[in-house]
């Protein structure tokens, strides 16, 4: 399983960060998703090749 960690842009509320984290943790392809509002970072693990652009598409569906 590969681990990824990226900086998020445009995240402006802690509640939105929690909503994104909760929703992405329900995705069967992503594991251990953590969204840190204070550092504007997202980290996750996956066995598939899901880049930040793929995760961004999922995030836009949750919180445009």
PDBQT receptor file of N, H, CA, C and O in Angstrom, charges set to zero:
ATOM      1  N   UNK A   1       0.855  -1.173   0.000  1.00  0.00    +0.000 N 
ATOM      2  CA  UNK A   1       0.000   0.000   0.000  1.00  0.00    +0.000 C 
ATOM      3  C   UNK A   1       0.902   1.238   0.000  1.00  0.00    +0.000 C 
ATOM      4  O   UNK A   1       1.856   1.325   0.774  1.00  0.00    +0.000 OA
ATOM      5  N   UNK A   2       0.588   2.183  -0.873  1.00  0.00    +0.000 N 
ATOM      6  H   UNK A   2      -0.187   2.112  -1.501  1.00  0.00    +0.000 HD
ATOM      7  CA  UNK A   2       1.364   3.416  -0.968  1.00  0.00    +0.000 C 
ATOM      8  C   UNK A   2       0.727   4.514  -0.128  1.00  0.00    +0.000 C 
ATOM      9  O   UNK A   2      -0.496   4.589  -0.004  1.00  0.00    +0.000 OA
ATOM     10  N   UNK A   3       1.560   5.352   0.439  1.00  0.00    +0.000 N 
ATOM     11  H   UNK A   3       2.553   5.291   0.338  1.00  0.00    +0.000 HD
ATOM     12  CA  UNK A   3       1.100   6.502   1.218  1.00  0.00    +0.000 C 
ATOM     13  C   UNK A   3       1.332   7.780   0.429  1.00  0.00    +0.000 C 
ATOM     14  O   UNK A   3       2.347   7.924  -0.252  1.00  0.00    +0.000 OA
ATOM     15  N   UNK A   4       0.398   8.694   0.525  1.00  0.00    +0.000 N 
ATOM     16  H   UNK A   4      -0.427   8.577   1.078  1.00  0.00    +0.000 HD
ATOM     17  CA  UNK A   4       0.481   9.973  -0.169  1.00  0.00    +0.000 C 
ATOM     18  C   UNK A   4       0.186  11.091   0.818  1.00  0.00    +0.000 C 
ATOM     19  O   UNK A   4      -0.596  10.916   1.752  1.00  0.00    +0.000 OA
ATOM     20  N   UNK A   5       0.818  12.244   0.606  1.00  0.00    +0.000 N 
ATOM     21  H   UNK A   5       1.453  12.386  -0.153  1.00  0.00    +0.000 HD
ATOM     22  CA  UNK A   5       0.577  13.413   1.448  1.00  0.00    +0.000 C 
ATOM     23  C   UNK A   5       0.691  14.651   0.566  1.00  0.00    +0.000 C 
ATOM     24  O   UNK A   5       1.699  14.855  -0.111  1.00  0.00    +0.000 OA
ATOM     25  N   UNK A   6      -0.351  15.471   0.583  1.00  0.00    +0.000 N 
ATOM     26  H   UNK A   6      -1.170  15.306   1.133  1.00  0.00    +0.000 HD
ATOM     27  CA  UNK A   6      -0.406  16.645  -0.281  1.00  0.00    +0.000 C 
ATOM     28  C   UNK A   6      -0.928  17.854   0.495  1.00  0.00    +0.000 C 
ATOM     29  O   UNK A   6      -1.600  17.714   1.517  1.00  0.00    +0.000 OA
ATOM     30  N   UNK A   7      -0.610  19.023  -0.006  1.00  0.00    +0.000 N 
ATOM     31  H   UNK A   7      -0.064  19.137  -0.837  1.00  0.00    +0.000 HD
ATOM     32  CA  UNK A   7      -1.156  20.268   0.519  1.00  0.00    +0.000 C 
ATOM     33  C   UNK A   7      -2.461  20.564  -0.200  1.00  0.00    +0.000 C 
ATOM     34  O   UNK A   7      -2.548  20.443  -1.422  1.00  0.00    +0.000 OA
ATOM     35  N   UNK A   8      -3.466  20.951   0.557  1.00  0.00    +0.000 N 
ATOM     36  H   UNK A   8      -3.396  21.049   1.550  1.00  0.00    +0.000 HD
ATOM     37  CA  UNK A   8      -4.757  21.332  -0.022  1.00  0.00    +0.000 C 
ATOM     38  C   UNK A   8      -4.825  22.845  -0.162  1.00  0.00    +0.000 C 
ATOM     39  O   UNK A   8      -4.289  23.577   0.670  1.00  0.00    +0.000 OA
ATOM     40  N   UNK A   9      -5.470  23.300  -1.194  1.00  0.00    +0.000 N 
ATOM     41  H   UNK A   9      -5.905  22.705  -1.870  1.00  0.00    +0.000 HD
ATOM     42  CA  UNK A   9      -5.685  24.729  -1.388  1.00  0.00    +0.000 C 
ATOM     43  C   UNK A   9      -7.176  25.013  -1.358  1.00  0.00    +0.000 C 
ATOM     44  O   UNK A   9      -7.983  24.215  -1.836  1.00  0.00    +0.000 OA
ATOM     45  N   UNK A  10      -7.531  26.152  -0.793  1.00  0.00    +0.000 N 
ATOM     46  H   UNK A  10      -6.876  26.799  -0.404  1.00  0.00    +0.000 HD
ATOM     47  CA  UNK A  10      -8.920  26.569  -0.803  1.00  0.00    +0.000 C 
ATOM     48  C   UNK A  10      -9.776  25.977   0.302  1.00  0.00    +0.000 C 
ATOM     49  O   UNK A  10     -10.994  26.157   0.300  1.00  0.00    +0.000 OA
ATOM     50  N   UNK A  11      -9.175  25.289   1.227  1.00  0.00    +0.000 N 
ATOM     51  H   UNK A  11      -8.186  25.143   1.229  1.00  0.00    +0.000 HD
ATOM     52  CA  UNK A  11      -9.931  24.717   2.350  1.00  0.00    +0.000 C 
ATOM     53  C   UNK A  11     -10.096  25.803   3.396  1.00  0.00    +0.000 C 
ATOM     54  O   UNK A  11      -9.113  26.244   3.992  1.00  0.00    +0.000 OA
ATOM     55  N   UNK A  12     -11.337  26.243   3.631  1.00  0.00    +0.000 N 
ATOM     56  H   UNK A  12     -12.136  25.885   3.147  1.00  0.00    +0.000 HD
ATOM     57  CA  UNK A  12     -11.512  27.400   4.503  1.00  0.00    +0.000 C 
ATOM     58  C   UNK A  12     -12.362  27.169   5.745  1.00  0.00    +0.000 C 
ATOM     59  O   UNK A  12     -12.721  28.125   6.432  1.00  0.00    +0.000 OA
ATOM     60  N   UNK A  13     -12.689  25.914   6.044  1.00  0.00    +0.000 N 
ATOM     61  H   UNK A  13     -12.397  25.137   5.486  1.00  0.00    +0.000 HD
ATOM     62  CA  UNK A  13     -13.399  25.676   7.303  1.00  0.00    +0.000 C 
ATOM     63  C   UNK A  13     -13.104  24.265   7.822  1.00  0.00    +0.000 C 
ATOM     64  O   UNK A  13     -12.974  23.305   7.063  1.00  0.00    +0.000 OA
ATOM     65  N   UNK A  14     -13.005  24.190   9.143  1.00  0.00    +0.000 N 
ATOM     66  H   UNK A  14     -13.111  24.969   9.760  1.00  0.00    +0.000 HD
ATOM     67  CA  UNK A  14     -12.678  22.917   9.788  1.00  0.00    +0.000 C 
ATOM     68  C   UNK A  14     -13.793  21.896   9.575  1.00  0.00    +0.000 C 
ATOM     69  O   UNK A  14     -13.526  20.702   9.443  1.00  0.00    +0.000 OA
ATOM     70  N   UNK A  15     -15.033  22.359   9.543  1.00  0.00    +0.000 N 
ATOM     71  H   UNK A  15     -15.250  23.329   9.650  1.00  0.00    +0.000 HD
ATOM     72  CA  UNK A  15     -16.156  21.449   9.332  1.00  0.00    +0.000 C 
ATOM     73  C   UNK A  15     -16.091  20.819   7.944  1.00  0.00    +0.000 C 
ATOM     74  O   UNK A  15     -16.417  19.644   7.780  1.00  0.00    +0.000 OA
ATOM     75  N   UNK A  16     -15.674  21.592   6.951  1.00  0.00    +0.000 N 
ATOM     76  H   UNK A  16     -15.409  22.547   7.084  1.00  0.00    +0.000 HD
ATOM     77  CA  UNK A  16     -15.525  21.067   5.586  1.00  0.00    +0.000 C 
ATOM     78  C   UNK A  16     -14.419  20.018   5.541  1.00  0.00    +0.000 C 
ATOM     79  O   UNK A  16     -14.550  18.998   4.864  1.00  0.00    +0.000 OA
ATOM     80  N   UNK A  17     -13.331  20.273   6.265  1.00  0.00    +0.000 N 
ATOM     81  H   UNK A  17     -13.225  21.102   6.815  1.00  0.00    +0.000 HD
ATOM     82  CA  UNK A  17     -12.226  19.314   6.325  1.00  0.00    +0.000 C 
ATOM     83  C   UNK A  17     -12.704  17.991   6.917  1.00  0.00    +0.000 C 
ATOM     84  O   UNK A  17     -12.353  16.922   6.418  1.00  0.00    +0.000 OA
ATOM     85  N   UNK A  18     -13.503  18.061   7.977  1.00  0.00    +0.000 N 
ATOM     86  H   UNK A  18     -13.788  18.929   8.383  1.00  0.00    +0.000 HD
ATOM     87  CA  UNK A  18     -14.032  16.846   8.603  1.00  0.00    +0.000 C 
ATOM     88  C   UNK A  18     -14.978  16.112   7.658  1.00  0.00    +0.000 C 
ATOM     89  O   UNK A  18     -14.951  14.885   7.574  1.00  0.00    +0.000 OA
ATOM     90  N   UNK A  19     -15.807  16.863   6.953  1.00  0.00    +0.000 N 
ATOM     91  H   UNK A  19     -15.828  17.860   7.021  1.00  0.00    +0.000 HD
ATOM     92  CA  UNK A  19     -16.747  16.270   5.998  1.00  0.00    +0.000 C 
ATOM     93  C   UNK A  19     -15.996  15.542   4.879  1.00  0.00    +0.000 C 
ATOM     94  O   UNK A  19     -16.373  14.438   4.484  1.00  0.00    +0.000 OA
ATOM     95  N   UNK A  20     -14.939  16.165   4.377  1.00  0.00    +0.000 N 
ATOM     96  H   UNK A  20     -14.632  17.061   4.698  1.00  0.00    +0.000 HD
ATOM     97  CA  UNK A  20     -14.126  15.552   3.328  1.00  0.00    +0.000 C 
ATOM     98  C   UNK A  20     -13.465  14.285   3.850  1.00  0.00    +0.000 C 
ATOM     99  O   UNK A  20     -13.497  13.246   3.191  1.00  0.00    +0.000 OA
ATOM    100  N   UNK A  21     -12.863  14.371   5.036  1.00  0.00    +0.000 N 
ATOM    101  H   UNK A  21     -12.837  15.215   5.572  1.00  0.00    +0.000 HD
ATOM    102  CA  UNK A  21     -12.191  13.210   5.626  1.00  0.00    +0.000 C 
ATOM    103  C   UNK A  21     -13.164  12.054   5.832  1.00  0.00    +0.000 C 
ATOM    104  O   UNK A  21     -12.868  10.918   5.460  1.00  0.00    +0.000 OA
ATOM    105  N   UNK A  22     -14.314  12.335   6.416  1.00  0.00    +0.000 N 
ATOM    106  H   UNK A  22     -14.555  13.257   6.717  1.00  0.00    +0.000 HD
ATOM    107  CA  UNK A  22     -15.309  11.283   6.663  1.00  0.00    +0.000 C 
ATOM    108  C   UNK A  22     -15.775  10.636   5.359  1.00  0.00    +0.000 C 
ATOM    109  O   UNK A  22     -15.884   9.412   5.276  1.00  0.00    +0.000 OA
ATOM    110  N   UNK A  23     -16.046  11.443   4.357  1.00  0.00    +0.000 N 
ATOM    111  H   UNK A  23     -15.958  12.437   4.425  1.00  0.00    +0.000 HD
ATOM    112  CA  UNK A  23     -16.535  10.916   3.084  1.00  0.00    +0.000 C 
ATOM    113  C   UNK A  23     -15.470  10.094   2.355  1.00  0.00    +0.000 C 
ATOM    114  O   UNK A  23     -15.772   9.026   1.823  1.00  0.00    +0.000 OA
ATOM    115  N   UNK A  24     -14.232  10.581   2.327  1.00  0.00    +0.000 N 
ATOM    116  H   UNK A  24     -13.986  11.448   2.760  1.00  0.00    +0.000 HD
ATOM    117  CA  UNK A  24     -13.175   9.848   1.641  1.00  0.00    +0.000 C 
ATOM    118  C   UNK A  24     -12.828   8.542   2.356  1.00  0.00    +0.000 C 
ATOM    119  O   UNK A  24     -12.411   7.578   1.715  1.00  0.00    +0.000 OA
ATOM    120  N   UNK A  25     -12.996   8.506   3.672  1.00  0.00    +0.000 N 
ATOM    121  H   UNK A  25     -13.334   9.289   4.193  1.00  0.00    +0.000 HD
ATOM    122  CA  UNK A  25     -12.740   7.265   4.408  1.00  0.00    +0.000 C 
ATOM    123  C   UNK A  25     -13.779   6.190   4.081  1.00  0.00    +0.000 C 
ATOM    124  O   UNK A  25     -13.546   5.010   4.344  1.00  0.00    +0.000 OA
ATOM    125  N   UNK A  26     -14.901   6.577   3.520  1.00  0.00    +0.000 N 
ATOM    126  H   UNK A  26     -15.090   7.535   3.307  1.00  0.00    +0.000 HD
ATOM    127  CA  UNK A  26     -15.918   5.610   3.096  1.00  0.00    +0.000 C 
ATOM    128  C   UNK A  26     -15.622   5.044   1.712  1.00  0.00    +0.000 C 
ATOM    129  O   UNK A  26     -16.237   4.060   1.301  1.00  0.00    +0.000 OA
ATOM    130  N   UNK A  27     -14.687   5.656   0.992  1.00  0.00    +0.000 N 
ATOM    131  H   UNK A  27     -14.187   6.456   1.326  1.00  0.00    +0.000 HD
ATOM    132  CA  UNK A  27     -14.299   5.197  -0.337  1.00  0.00    +0.000 C 
ATOM    133  C   UNK A  27     -13.477   3.923  -0.202  1.00  0.00    +0.000 C 
ATOM    134  O   UNK A  27     -12.497   3.894   0.543  1.00  0.00    +0.000 OA
ATOM    135  N   UNK A  28     -13.862   2.878  -0.910  1.00  0.00    +0.000 N 
ATOM    136  H   UNK A  28     -14.658   2.902  -1.515  1.00  0.00    +0.000 HD
ATOM    137  CA  UNK A  28     -13.206   1.568  -0.767  1.00  0.00    +0.000 C 
ATOM    138  C   UNK A  28     -11.768   1.554  -1.271  1.00  0.00    +0.000 C 
ATOM    139  O   UNK A  28     -10.997   0.668  -0.905  1.00  0.00    +0.000 OA
ATOM    140  N   UNK A  29     -11.397   2.519  -2.102  1.00  0.00    +0.000 N 
ATOM    141  H   UNK A  29     -12.024   3.240  -2.400  1.00  0.00    +0.000 HD
ATOM    142  CA  UNK A  29     -10.044   2.559  -2.659  1.00  0.00    +0.000 C 
ATOM    143  C   UNK A  29      -9.057   3.346  -1.799  1.00  0.00    +0.000 C 
ATOM    144  O   UNK A  29      -7.848   3.267  -2.017  1.00  0.00    +0.000 OA
ATOM    145  N   UNK A  30      -9.559   4.099  -0.831  1.00  0.00    +0.000 N 
ATOM    146  H   UNK A  30     -10.541   4.162  -0.654  1.00  0.00    +0.000 HD
ATOM    147  CA  UNK A  30      -8.708   4.924   0.023  1.00  0.00    +0.000 C 
ATOM    148  C   UNK A  30      -8.758   4.419   1.459  1.00  0.00    +0.000 C 
ATOM    149  O   UNK A  30      -9.808   3.994   1.942  1.00  0.00    +0.000 OA
ATOM    150  N   UNK A  31      -7.630   4.469   2.127  1.00  0.00    +0.000 N 
ATOM    151  H   UNK A  31      -6.777   4.814   1.735  1.00  0.00    +0.000 HD
ATOM    152  CA  UNK A  31      -7.543   4.028   3.527  1.00  0.00    +0.000 C 
ATOM    153  C   UNK A  31      -6.845   5.111   4.340  1.00  0.00    +0.000 C 
ATOM    154  O   UNK A  31      -6.022   5.863   3.817  1.00  0.00    +0.000 OA
ATOM    155  N   UNK A  32      -7.179   5.182   5.613  1.00  0.00    +0.000 N 
ATOM    156  H   UNK A  32      -7.848   4.571   6.038  1.00  0.00    +0.000 HD
ATOM    157  CA  UNK A  32      -6.516   6.076   6.570  1.00  0.00    +0.000 C 
ATOM    158  C   UNK A  32      -6.421   7.518   6.074  1.00  0.00    +0.000 C 
ATOM    159  O   UNK A  32      -5.365   8.146   6.157  1.00  0.00    +0.000 OA
ATOM    160  N   UNK A  33      -7.522   8.025   5.565  1.00  0.00    +0.000 N 
ATOM    161  H   UNK A  33      -8.379   7.515   5.498  1.00  0.00    +0.000 HD
ATOM    162  CA  UNK A  33      -7.544   9.404   5.084  1.00  0.00    +0.000 C 
ATOM    163  C   UNK A  33      -7.556  10.340   6.291  1.00  0.00    +0.000 C 
ATOM    164  O   UNK A  33      -8.361  10.183   7.209  1.00  0.00    +0.000 OA
ATOM    165  N   UNK A  34      -6.649  11.314   6.272  1.00  0.00    +0.000 N 
ATOM    166  H   UNK A  34      -5.995  11.441   5.526  1.00  0.00    +0.000 HD
ATOM    167  CA  UNK A  34      -6.572  12.336   7.315  1.00  0.00    +0.000 C 
ATOM    168  C   UNK A  34      -6.517  13.689   6.625  1.00  0.00    +0.000 C 
ATOM    169  O   UNK A  34      -5.682  13.915   5.750  1.00  0.00    +0.000 OA
ATOM    170  N   UNK A  35      -7.403  14.581   7.019  1.00  0.00    +0.000 N 
ATOM    171  H   UNK A  35      -8.082  14.397   7.730  1.00  0.00    +0.000 HD
ATOM    172  CA  UNK A  35      -7.384  15.947   6.515  1.00  0.00    +0.000 C 
ATOM    173  C   UNK A  35      -7.124  16.844   7.715  1.00  0.00    +0.000 C 
ATOM    174  O   UNK A  35      -7.927  16.904   8.646  1.00  0.00    +0.000 OA
ATOM    175  N   UNK A  36      -5.991  17.542   7.683  1.00  0.00    +0.000 N 
ATOM    176  H   UNK A  36      -5.339  17.493   6.927  1.00  0.00    +0.000 HD
ATOM    177  CA  UNK A  36      -5.615  18.434   8.770  1.00  0.00    +0.000 C 
ATOM    178  C   UNK A  36      -5.890  19.868   8.335  1.00  0.00    +0.000 C 
ATOM    179  O   UNK A  36      -5.197  20.413   7.476  1.00  0.00    +0.000 OA
ATOM    180  N   UNK A  37      -6.902  20.465   8.935  1.00  0.00    +0.000 N 
ATOM    181  H   UNK A  37      -7.464  20.022   9.633  1.00  0.00    +0.000 HD
ATOM    182  CA  UNK A  37      -7.293  21.819   8.566  1.00  0.00    +0.000 C 
ATOM    183  C   UNK A  37      -6.200  22.833   8.919  1.00  0.00    +0.000 C 
ATOM    184  O   UNK A  37      -5.963  23.775   8.163  1.00  0.00    +0.000 OA
ATOM    185  N   UNK A  38      -5.534  22.645  10.064  1.00  0.00    +0.000 N 
ATOM    186  H   UNK A  38      -5.727  21.880  10.679  1.00  0.00    +0.000 HD
ATOM    187  CA  UNK A  38      -4.514  23.599  10.508  1.00  0.00    +0.000 C 
ATOM    188  C   UNK A  38      -3.314  23.658   9.568  1.00  0.00    +0.000 C 
ATOM    189  O   UNK A  38      -2.776  24.736   9.314  1.00  0.00    +0.000 OA
ATOM    190  N   UNK A  39      -2.899  22.520   9.059  1.00  0.00    +0.000 N 
ATOM    191  H   UNK A  39      -3.336  21.645   9.265  1.00  0.00    +0.000 HD
ATOM    192  CA  UNK A  39      -1.727  22.492   8.174  1.00  0.00    +0.000 C 
ATOM    193  C   UNK A  39      -2.109  22.448   6.698  1.00  0.00    +0.000 C 
ATOM    194  O   UNK A  39      -1.243  22.507   5.825  1.00  0.00    +0.000 OA
ATOM    195  N   UNK A  40      -3.413  22.343   6.422  1.00  0.00    +0.000 N 
ATOM    196  H   UNK A  40      -4.117  22.295   7.132  1.00  0.00    +0.000 HD
ATOM    197  CA  UNK A  40      -3.928  22.274   5.040  1.00  0.00    +0.000 C 
ATOM    198  C   UNK A  40      -3.361  21.066   4.295  1.00  0.00    +0.000 C 
ATOM    199  O   UNK A  40      -3.066  21.150   3.103  1.00  0.00    +0.000 OA
ATOM    200  N   UNK A  41      -3.209  19.945   5.000  1.00  0.00    +0.000 N 
ATOM    201  H   UNK A  41      -3.449  19.878   5.969  1.00  0.00    +0.000 HD
ATOM    202  CA  UNK A  41      -2.632  18.736   4.416  1.00  0.00    +0.000 C 
ATOM    203  C   UNK A  41      -3.669  17.619   4.376  1.00  0.00    +0.000 C 
ATOM    204  O   UNK A  41      -4.535  17.518   5.244  1.00  0.00    +0.000 OA
ATOM    205  N   UNK A  42      -3.559  16.787   3.347  1.00  0.00    +0.000 N 
ATOM    206  H   UNK A  42      -2.855  16.869   2.642  1.00  0.00    +0.000 HD
ATOM    207  CA  UNK A  42      -4.339  15.552   3.269  1.00  0.00    +0.000 C 
ATOM    208  C   UNK A  42      -3.349  14.412   3.102  1.00  0.00    +0.000 C 
ATOM    209  O   UNK A  42      -2.386  14.508   2.340  1.00  0.00    +0.000 OA
ATOM    210  N   UNK A  43      -3.603  13.338   3.825  1.00  0.00    +0.000 N 
ATOM    211  H   UNK A  43      -4.385  13.260   4.444  1.00  0.00    +0.000 HD
ATOM    212  CA  UNK A  43      -2.785  12.138   3.657  1.00  0.00    +0.000 C 
ATOM    213  C   UNK A  43      -3.727  10.951   3.537  1.00  0.00    +0.000 C 
ATOM    214  O   UNK A  43      -4.817  10.937   4.110  1.00  0.00    +0.000 OA
ATOM    215  N   UNK A  44      -3.282   9.954   2.776  1.00  0.00    +0.000 N 
ATOM    216  H   UNK A  44      -2.397   9.965   2.310  1.00  0.00    +0.000 HD
ATOM    217  CA  UNK A  44      -4.087   8.757   2.588  1.00  0.00    +0.000 C 
ATOM    218  C   UNK A  44      -3.206   7.625   2.101  1.00  0.00    +0.000 C 
ATOM    219  O   UNK A  44      -2.071   7.841   1.677  1.00  0.00    +0.000 OA
ATOM    220  N   UNK A  45      -3.739   6.423   2.167  1.00  0.00    +0.000 N 
ATOM    221  H   UNK A  45      -4.661   6.247   2.512  1.00  0.00    +0.000 HD
ATOM    222  CA  UNK A  45      -3.066   5.241   1.649  1.00  0.00    +0.000 C 
ATOM    223  C   UNK A  45      -3.978   4.597   0.622  1.00  0.00    +0.000 C 
ATOM    224  O   UNK A  45      -5.203   4.675   0.720  1.00  0.00    +0.000 OA
ATOM    225  N   UNK A  46      -3.364   3.959  -0.365  1.00  0.00    +0.000 N 
ATOM    226  H   UNK A  46      -2.369   3.896  -0.444  1.00  0.00    +0.000 HD
ATOM    227  CA  UNK A  46      -4.144   3.265  -1.381  1.00  0.00    +0.000 C 
ATOM    228  C   UNK A  46      -3.298   2.195  -2.047  1.00  0.00    +0.000 C 
ATOM    229  O   UNK A  46      -2.076   2.317  -2.131  1.00  0.00    +0.000 OA
ATOM    230  N   UNK A  47      -3.946   1.164  -2.511  1.00  0.00    +0.000 N 
ATOM    231  H   UNK A  47      -4.939   1.066  -2.442  1.00  0.00    +0.000 HD
ATOM    232  CA  UNK A  47      -3.268   0.130  -3.289  1.00  0.00    +0.000 C 
ATOM    233  C   UNK A  47      -3.358   0.439  -4.780  1.00  0.00    +0.000 C 
ATOM    234  O   UNK A  47      -2.635  -0.142  -5.589  1.00  0.00    +0.000 OA
ATOM    235  N   UNK A  48      -4.249   1.355  -5.133  1.00  0.00    +0.000 N 
ATOM    236  H   UNK A  48      -4.837   1.827  -4.476  1.00  0.00    +0.000 HD
ATOM    237  CA  UNK A  48      -4.418   1.754  -6.530  1.00  0.00    +0.000 C 
ATOM    238  C   UNK A  48      -3.581   2.997  -6.793  1.00  0.00    +0.000 C 
ATOM    239  O   UNK A  48      -3.074   3.625  -5.864  1.00  0.00    +0.000 OA
ATOM    240  N   UNK A  49      -3.445   3.337  -8.037  1.00  0.00    +0.000 N 
ATOM    241  H   UNK A  49      -3.857   2.827  -8.792  1.00  0.00    +0.000 HD
ATOM    242  CA  UNK A  49      -2.681   4.519  -8.417  1.00  0.00    +0.000 C 
ATOM    243  C   UNK A  49      -3.621   5.720  -8.476  1.00  0.00    +0.000 C 
ATOM    244  O   UNK A  49      -4.044   6.137  -9.554  1.00  0.00    +0.000 OA
ATOM    245  N   UNK A  50      -3.940   6.266  -7.315  1.00  0.00    +0.000 N 
ATOM    246  H   UNK A  50      -3.597   5.927  -6.439  1.00  0.00    +0.000 HD
ATOM    247  CA  UNK A  50      -4.838   7.412  -7.239  1.00  0.00    +0.000 C 
ATOM    248  C   UNK A  50      -4.007   8.630  -6.843  1.00  0.00    +0.000 C 
ATOM    249  O   UNK A  50      -3.555   8.739  -5.703  1.00  0.00    +0.000 OA
ATOM    250  N   UNK A  51      -3.813   9.526  -7.775  1.00  0.00    +0.000 N 
ATOM    251  H   UNK A  51      -4.180   9.438  -8.701  1.00  0.00    +0.000 HD
ATOM    252  CA  UNK A  51      -3.012  10.724  -7.543  1.00  0.00    +0.000 C 
ATOM    253  C   UNK A  51      -3.864  11.805  -6.881  1.00  0.00    +0.000 C 
ATOM    254  O   UNK A  51      -5.058  11.616  -6.645  1.00  0.00    +0.000 OA
ATOM    255  N   UNK A  52      -3.238  12.924  -6.589  1.00  0.00    +0.000 N 
ATOM    256  H   UNK A  52      -2.268  13.078  -6.780  1.00  0.00    +0.000 HD
ATOM    257  CA  UNK A  52      -3.968  14.024  -5.993  1.00  0.00    +0.000 C 
ATOM    258  C   UNK A  52      -5.041  14.559  -6.933  1.00  0.00    +0.000 C 
ATOM    259  O   UNK A  52      -6.070  15.049  -6.468  1.00  0.00    +0.000 OA
ATOM    260  N   UNK A  53      -4.827  14.477  -8.238  1.00  0.00    +0.000 N 
ATOM    261  H   UNK A  53      -3.991  14.079  -8.615  1.00  0.00    +0.000 HD
ATOM    262  CA  UNK A  53      -5.871  14.947  -9.163  1.00  0.00    +0.000 C 
ATOM    263  C   UNK A  53      -7.116  14.072  -9.063  1.00  0.00    +0.000 C 
ATOM    264  O   UNK A  53      -8.238  14.571  -9.150  1.00  0.00    +0.000 OA
ATOM    265  N   UNK A  54      -6.919  12.770  -8.879  1.00  0.00    +0.000 N 
ATOM    266  H   UNK A  54      -6.008  12.364  -8.808  1.00  0.00    +0.000 HD
ATOM    267  CA  UNK A  54      -8.058  11.873  -8.684  1.00  0.00    +0.000 C 
ATOM    268  C   UNK A  54      -8.779  12.149  -7.383  1.00  0.00    +0.000 C 
ATOM    269  O   UNK A  54     -10.008  12.122  -7.329  1.00  0.00    +0.000 OA
ATOM    270  N   UNK A  55      -8.016  12.415  -6.336  1.00  0.00    +0.000 N 
ATOM    271  H   UNK A  55      -7.018  12.438  -6.381  1.00  0.00    +0.000 HD
ATOM    272  CA  UNK A  55      -8.610  12.743  -5.036  1.00  0.00    +0.000 C 
ATOM    273  C   UNK A  55      -9.314  14.091  -5.120  1.00  0.00    +0.000 C 
ATOM    274  O   UNK A  55     -10.379  14.264  -4.527  1.00  0.00    +0.000 OA
ATOM    275  N   UNK A  56      -8.743  15.046  -5.842  1.00  0.00    +0.000 N 
ATOM    276  H   UNK A  56      -7.878  14.906  -6.324  1.00  0.00    +0.000 HD
ATOM    277  CA  UNK A  56      -9.387  16.357  -6.010  1.00  0.00    +0.000 C 
ATOM    278  C   UNK A  56     -10.757  16.228  -6.652  1.00  0.00    +0.000 C 
ATOM    279  O   UNK A  56     -11.689  16.936  -6.270  1.00  0.00    +0.000 OA
ATOM    280  N   UNK A  57     -10.891  15.341  -7.613  1.00  0.00    +0.000 N 
ATOM    281  H   UNK A  57     -10.134  14.766  -7.923  1.00  0.00    +0.000 HD
ATOM    282  CA  UNK A  57     -12.197  15.117  -8.249  1.00  0.00    +0.000 C 
ATOM    283  C   UNK A  57     -13.204  14.605  -7.226  1.00  0.00    +0.000 C 
ATOM    284  O   UNK A  57     -14.361  15.025  -7.218  1.00  0.00    +0.000 OA
ATOM    285  N   UNK A  58     -12.758  13.699  -6.369  1.00  0.00    +0.000 N 
ATOM    286  H   UNK A  58     -11.818  13.357  -6.375  1.00  0.00    +0.000 HD
ATOM    287  CA  UNK A  58     -13.643  13.190  -5.313  1.00  0.00    +0.000 C 
ATOM    288  C   UNK A  58     -13.997  14.291  -4.327  1.00  0.00    +0.000 C 
ATOM    289  O   UNK A  58     -15.148  14.392  -3.902  1.00  0.00    +0.000 OA
ATOM    290  N   UNK A  59     -13.027  15.114  -3.958  1.00  0.00    +0.000 N 
ATOM    291  H   UNK A  59     -12.092  15.031  -4.303  1.00  0.00    +0.000 HD
ATOM    292  CA  UNK A  59     -13.274  16.202  -3.009  1.00  0.00    +0.000 C 
ATOM    293  C   UNK A  59     -14.273  17.195  -3.585  1.00  0.00    +0.000 C 
ATOM    294  O   UNK A  59     -15.157  17.660  -2.865  1.00  0.00    +0.000 OA
ATOM    295  N   UNK A  60     -14.155  17.527  -4.858  1.00  0.00    +0.000 N 
ATOM    296  H   UNK A  60     -13.437  17.149  -5.443  1.00  0.00    +0.000 HD
ATOM    297  CA  UNK A  60     -15.072  18.494  -5.499  1.00  0.00    +0.000 C 
ATOM    298  C   UNK A  60     -16.514  17.997  -5.466  1.00  0.00    +0.000 C 
ATOM    299  O   UNK A  60     -17.448  18.795  -5.403  1.00  0.00    +0.000 OA
ATOM    300  N   UNK A  61     -16.694  16.672  -5.509  1.00  0.00    +0.000 N 
ATOM    301  H   UNK A  61     -15.935  16.024  -5.560  1.00  0.00    +0.000 HD
ATOM    302  CA  UNK A  61     -18.045  16.116  -5.429  1.00  0.00    +0.000 C 
ATOM    303  C   UNK A  61     -18.600  16.262  -4.021  1.00  0.00    +0.000 C 
ATOM    304  O   UNK A  61     -19.810  16.403  -3.844  1.00  0.00    +0.000 OA
ATOM    305  N   UNK A  62     -17.726  16.230  -3.016  1.00  0.00    +0.000 N 
ATOM    306  H   UNK A  62     -16.743  16.115  -3.160  1.00  0.00    +0.000 HD
ATOM    307  CA  UNK A  62     -18.146  16.321  -1.615  1.00  0.00    +0.000 C 
ATOM    308  C   UNK A  62     -18.349  17.772  -1.210  1.00  0.00    +0.000 C 
ATOM    309  O   UNK A  62     -19.369  18.126  -0.618  1.00  0.00    +0.000 OA
ATOM    310  N   UNK A  63     -17.370  18.607  -1.535  1.00  0.00    +0.000 N 
ATOM    311  H   UNK A  63     -16.542  18.319  -2.016  1.00  0.00    +0.000 HD
ATOM    312  CA  UNK A  63     -17.368  20.010  -1.110  1.00  0.00    +0.000 C 
ATOM    313  C   UNK A  63     -16.850  20.893  -2.231  1.00  0.00    +0.000 C 
ATOM    314  O   UNK A  63     -15.648  21.148  -2.316  1.00  0.00    +0.000 OA
ATOM    315  N   UNK A  64     -17.748  21.363  -3.097  1.00  0.00    +0.000 N 
ATOM    316  H   UNK A  64     -18.724  21.155  -3.028  1.00  0.00    +0.000 HD
ATOM    317  CA  UNK A  64     -17.315  22.164  -4.245  1.00  0.00    +0.000 C 
ATOM    318  C   UNK A  64     -16.716  23.491  -3.810  1.00  0.00    +0.000 C 
ATOM    319  O   UNK A  64     -16.301  24.287  -4.653  1.00  0.00    +0.000 OA
TER     320      UNK A  64
